[in-house]
Amino acid sequence: MICASVERLAEKGLWTTPVIEFLRKDSTVRWLEDLRAESGRSEDETILVLLAAIRSLDLTLLDGGSEPEALEEFLTCHSQTLRPVCLTRRVQANVAERGLPLLEFLGTHWGRQRLAVTELGCSFGLIGRVLVSAPDTLKNFGRYFAPGQQRPTALPFVAEYLGIDLDPPDERWLLACIPLADLRTRVARFMFEVPASPHVRVTQGSALDTALWPQPAPGTHSVVLTSFMLYQLDPETRQGLVHKIVDHTTSCNGTWLNLDVLTDDGRNRFVLQVDGKDELLFDSDLCRSWGHHGR
Ligand SMILES: C[S@@+](CC[C@H](N)C(=O)[O-])C[C@H]1O[C@@H](n2cnc3c(N)ncnc32)[C@H](O)[C@@H]1O
């Protein structure tokens, strides 16, 4: 039921009161129920994609200052534009913070050796920008990251980054998918102030298509990264992808890094795994702080 999902998602504290009241309105619920029936998506995804689609037309409309009735009118007026967006796009996250513990891990273990990182399921590729442009990222740390964000204590030399995603979002859609205004502002600053260098590339394709995975140049250590993407695959596909990654990293003496959420006894654990073994533990999927596993 859409109504139950609205109430559950509202508890996460990501929406203003007018947005919650707008989502509770009969006309909005009917619109969402129709969309869900046509798209076959879950209730949660249906609600989140509508809010992202609205932000893609007006980035700040849902941040406050608009009455629920004004939001209802906006939906009515723009229904014909919003509907195809909601049917074709998916809500996609990409979090630059996740690059910070990777910098520390790679810098600590690989020093100044040339590294080539291939990220499978990279979304916009923000992690790649952090890895390749680490000095620029750290120079204006407070502009791009929230107060209290842990800083990496070592930096690697990531010479090349290739991200592969089924559907890489453009800048506007990535920002539209971010519900919190302050996080959106920081991501926009990072995106526009630390542009992708020529050594950061993002390509559209399936992570399972190994023909897209680059072979490391001589003298370069190959790193395959999966970050909060394996959970999106069904168990059989996930197992198949893990086999391909292990075959690849074994054949080129490379390393597999996996940022993930694992559930034990109903509790979530956020980890960095290195070649399948836990290395770092995080406070959350936002990687605001981290510590060594088992210490
Ligand atoms: C939750 S996002 C994580 C993005 C990024 N790795 C991060 O941690 O910020 C997962 C991404 O994986 C992509 N994805 C899911 N399955 C994929 C597949 N089979 N091949 C390529 N990309 C895939 C989705 O399109 C989405 O952008």
The ligand as a Tripos MOL2 file, in Angstrom:
@<TRIPOS>MOLECULE
LIG
   27    29     1     0     0
SMALL
NO_CHARGES

@<TRIPOS>ATOM
      1 C1         23.4120    2.1300   -5.0840 C.3       1 LIG1
      2 S1         24.2380    2.6230   -6.5440 S.3       1 LIG1
      3 C2         25.9050    2.7680   -5.9230 C.3       1 LIG1
      4 C3         26.7270    3.7000   -6.7520 C.3       1 LIG1
      5 C4         28.1950    3.8210   -6.3340 C.3       1 LIG1
      6 N1         28.8730    2.5580   -6.5240 N.3       1 LIG1
      7 C5         28.3390    4.2940   -4.9200 C.2       1 LIG1
      8 O1         28.6610    3.4830   -4.0340 O.co2     1 LIG1
      9 O2         28.1200    5.4790   -4.6340 O.co2     1 LIG1
     10 C6         24.3210    1.1080   -7.4960 C.3       1 LIG1
     11 C7         24.5790    1.3350   -8.9920 C.3       1 LIG1
     12 O3         24.8060    0.0560   -9.5790 O.3       1 LIG1
     13 C8         24.2930    0.0930  -10.9070 C.3       1 LIG1
     14 N2         24.0830   -1.2950  -11.3500 N.ar      1 LIG1
     15 C9         23.2360   -2.2160  -10.8290 C.ar      1 LIG1
     16 N3         23.3520   -3.3760  -11.5000 N.ar      1 LIG1
     17 C10        24.2890   -3.2000  -12.4740 C.ar      1 LIG1
     18 C11        24.8470   -4.0270  -13.4900 C.ar      1 LIG1
     19 N4         24.4580   -5.2920  -13.6660 N.pl3     1 LIG1
     20 N5         25.7960   -3.4930  -14.2930 N.ar      1 LIG1
     21 C12        26.1880   -2.2070  -14.1460 C.ar      1 LIG1
     22 N6         25.6900   -1.3840  -13.2070 N.ar      1 LIG1
     23 C13        24.7510   -1.8640  -12.3770 C.ar      1 LIG1
     24 C14        23.0070    0.9200  -10.7710 C.3       1 LIG1
     25 O4         22.6280    1.4720  -12.0450 O.3       1 LIG1
     26 C15        23.4330    1.9890   -9.7560 C.3       1 LIG1
     27 O5         23.8970    3.1630  -10.3900 O.3       1 LIG1
@<TRIPOS>BOND
     1     1     2 1
     2     2     3 1
     3     2    10 1
     4     3     4 1
     5     4     5 1
     6     5     6 1
     7     5     7 1
     8     7     8 2
     9     7     9 1
    10    10    11 1
    11    11    12 1
    12    11    26 1
    13    12    13 1
    14    13    14 1
    15    13    24 1
    16    14    15 ar
    17    14    23 ar
    18    15    16 ar
    19    16    17 ar
    20    17    18 ar
    21    17    23 ar
    22    18    19 1
    23    18    20 ar
    24    20    21 ar
    25    21    22 ar
    26    22    23 ar
    27    24    25 1
    28    24    26 1
    29    26    27 1
@<TRIPOS>SUBSTRUCTURE
     1 LIG1         1 GROUP 0 **** ****
